[in-house]
Amino acid sequence: METKKGFLRNDRLLVCSMFVFYGVCILGLIGTTFWWLNQRNQTISANATATAAAMTTQQAAITSTAIARATEHAQYKFIDRFDSNSSRWTIGSQNSDYWEGSTRIKDGVYTWEVDKVKKTFVHWEDFYHGFPIKDFDVYLDVKFVEGPLGDVCGGLVFRKSPKGWDNGAFIFTICNDSTFKVEYHGENGWEYVSNWEDNDIIRRSDWNRIEITARGNLFSFTINNEAVYELTDDRQAEGGLAIIIDIKNTEPSVILFDDFAYQIR
């Protein structure tokens, strides 16, 4: 009888010990899980804080750049917002050997509508203050509304000889497939200064701001506040400015211009 009671007592002790052991293990597992979750949350929080700080820093830099550019642009001698035709741009019906359509200034936008293309062409409008300019900054807003992808381009002519194209002119255009190019036209015809360059900062269906800075024979080109190309070329020491379109297809197209501005430096 005593032996049986001893076995029962030992069994109870063994069972209790096992319960205690498993209880400690479960509590340890629960504690470890909570510790891991807490560490994970702290890591996520730290990463989120670091990301937020980086984004804040980046946004501050973007804002600072935008403010600096806005301040610089406000100091331009001439800004045409196309609220009227005070700059004497050509407007009305167009019918030449190359195209039919119209140009108009309305609601603060200079609109070029190409209804019919007889031959692929370039067409430009000289700025009436386009007397020979040496060093300058100029910018123009461009938007593509209609036209075959890659075949509709618009931009600026600069350092254009008053004696005509054959005496030299540079051209900077962006196109509706997010490409841009810099060209030169002289006595030997058209010459690519840059290759066709792809750049995803060019918006295919929204406004794009293009800028040119000219200092002697040094030129820099900017699209939507980002420098995209630099050039050293001494073929044209001075010249006029113009707005230009370049149409490479016979389909209709529409291009809008706004905020043409320049400053002699």
Secondary structure, DSSP 8 states (H G I E B T S, - for coil): -HHHHHHHHHHHHHHHHHHHHHHHHHHHHHHHHHHHHHHHHHHHHHHHHHHHHHHHHHHHHHHHHHHHHHHHHHT-SEEE-SSS-TT----EEEE-SSEEEEEEEETTEEEEEEEEESS-EEEEEE-TT-S-B-SEEEEEEEEEEES-TTSEEEEEEEEE-TT-GGG-EEEEEEETTSEEEEEEEETTEEEESS--EE-TTS-SSS-EEEEEEEETTEEEEEETTEEEEEEE--S-SSBEEEEEEEE-SSS-EEEEEEEEEEEE-
